[in-house]
Amino acid sequence: MPCRWFHQRENAAAVAGTATGGYRLVITETPADAFPIVTVRTSSGQPENAYRKVLRRNIPDPMVALLAFILGIWMWNHYFSPLDGYPPGTEEVALLKIDRELRLADAMENDPAWMRRLAGLKDTGTELRNALAALDKLRDHNALGGAGLLAYPVIRAELEGVPVHSMMDRMGVAASDDPEAPVWERGSWWRAKMIAADIGPQPAPRWKEKYDASLRTLRFRSLAASSVAAAVVLAGLCSAPFVLGKRPVNSGGKRRGYAGAWTPGLGLTVFMVGTLAWIGYISALGIGIEVVKSLPPLMGLALDTAARLLPTLIAIGFLFKQPKHAVRVLGLTGPPHFRMVLAVYALLVATGAGLNLLLGGDDTDPGAGLSLADAGWQGLVFAIVSACLVAPVAEEILYRGVLFRSLANRTGILAAAALSAVIFSSVHFYDLHGFLSVAIFGFAAALLYNATGSLMAAILLHVLHNVLIKIPVWIFYHARIEW
């Protein structure tokens, strides 16, 4: 209810105690030269509920349009700006990916087809062609260094079935061009091929035994990680008939109470304010890191955690007076619904497999979604805390707990789930395949939240999804393996 300030005490006194629509104005005594303090109370004399004030906040349409315009420009630049080379470290990531996948191809050469598919391995010829295509992309952007130039002719010789030394001579590459030689104890797939062809420095003693041991280790890691993921999917498929046929808790749609009064405009505004604050934070952080060059691991993890939590904390601060109210209203105290989470995850995996058949994936991307920050044991801790714990909590609160809930109050469940999923996927900046994968996940998480009334269920789904991506990737690509 709008309040009116009075410059004269007699005018203020005239309306003191007047009740209007269940509220009355209470005038606090003040010095003669000061304005009276006007407090809105209910007709029973109790202070007005603070959350009614939140719901009555009038955010001007031009302000909302300005926020959307700024966010739109930022997203446009990310999606449509031309690629100006690859960031530093991309070649190292590409060579890491190529090395591990070609080693696995050698290790599983005699395994049955079903086992190779379980490990996510294509035939050796396809793996070699993908490796060359990734190196070609780096070369086209002048991002291919000495190690990549050395690997290229070896991979090409293996693909074409010609001697390694003749291909290297044809391309004008010498073994001495390798900037890391002769550290053969940390050799790669192409170094092993060069040794077998008697090219380069004298190898370490018993190198073949050590190299074969590394292949067996890599094969075991890949099959073990893939088997665990397959077991989770199988458990989810077994649970699906029992839990997905039940009547959802909130199938009626609109939720009552404070969250049921959120408007789409309120939810979108909170989302945009939080996201723009995050953009400013990571931009400033990027400049700082560029100046400092390196950060201690714990500081890096703390800064990343702050970046992930910032939009969510802004949303909670905007909508709630006390954090405990957010816990209750958002459904963070609800049961996790383990069986339903497993069932939804299994359906997501099946949908992802169909999407792969329909669109395929870009296996020639040099970066391939890998990060050198995940290397080693410190990288594993970083991946678990950042991607597997903090990100699910922060993103589910913001995108499902606030954005989806506010949209569903006016547009309906399916429309709100679809719109919030598109927004969720848009800020992750993937290609078409990645965009659809993330959008499908966001859609499923929203429906799970609505069906159970528990945001903990959506968070658990997100944790499970990220864990079964991050941990196998770390085991296969980033865990140390030498020969």
Salt bridges, closest charged atoms under 4 A:
GLU29 OE1 - ARG9 NH2 2.55
GLU48 OE2 - ARG56 NH1 2.44
ASP99 OD2 - ARG100 NE 3.98
ASP99 OD2 - ARG103 NH2 2.99
GLU101 OE1 - LYS97 NZ 3.17
ASP106 OD2 - LYS193 NZ 3.46
ASP111 OD2 - ARG219 NE 2.80
ASP136 OD1 - ARG139 NH2 2.82
GLU158 OE2 - LYS193 NZ 3.79
GLU160 OE2 - ARG156 NE 2.96
ASP178 OD2 - ARG191 NE 3.14
GLU180 OE1 - ARG191 NH2 3.26
GLU209 OE1 - ARG206 NH2 2.72
ASP212 OD1 - LYS208 NZ 2.98
GLU290 OE2 - LYS293 NZ 3.80
ASP304 OD2 - ARG308 NE 3.32
ASP362 OD2 - LYS137 NZ 3.48
ASP363 OD2 - LYS122 NZ 2.93
ASP374 OD2 - LYS470 NZ 3.17
GLU395 OE2 - HIS428 NE2 3.70
GLU395 OE1 - HIS462 NE2 3.41
GLU396 OE2 - ARG400 NH2 2.65
GLU396 OE2 - HIS462 ND1 2.67
GLU482 OE2 - ARG186 NE 3.41
GLU482 OE2 - ARG480 NE 2.45
